[in-house]
């Protein structure tokens, strides 16, 4: 069970990050991890890590940086999302980790197929499952 505000925050984050992820996959054929957050006053912002990770950082390094940034700003945020391109169940998918300060943590997987010749992305059926919190839990380990 989530509050209406938590549900609205998480839905808003998903609505903000999925079009951007699809745009990046279509334009560049790849998706570097990024994040988004809902501030304490309800504003949704995209989040990235500093450029000091080197020229070609690994996705896990970027995600770890995003988790750290979100933890550092936890008191000023209501909800966060972390987005990455993953291989799940034998297919490529956009993974969105959603977390709310009320204790809700979810993982959304959205498989996709990319047409090389048309440079388009066809999104498939979304799945949602529970996840371990990374921001609002003191004992959540970083990957």
HELIX and SHEET records of a PDB file:
HELIX    1   1 UNK A    4  UNK A   28  1                                  25    
HELIX    2   2 UNK A   59  UNK A   72  1                                  14    
HELIX    3   3 UNK A   74  UNK A   76  5                                   3    
SHEET    1   A 6 UNK A  44  UNK A  47  0                                        
SHEET    2   A 6 UNK A  34  UNK A  39 -1                                        
SHEET    3   A 6 UNK A  77  UNK A  88 -1                                        
SHEET    4   A 6 UNK A  91  UNK A 100 -1                                        
SHEET    5   A 6 UNK A 105  UNK A 115 -1                                        
SHEET    6   A 6 UNK A 120  UNK A 130 -1                                        
END                                                                             
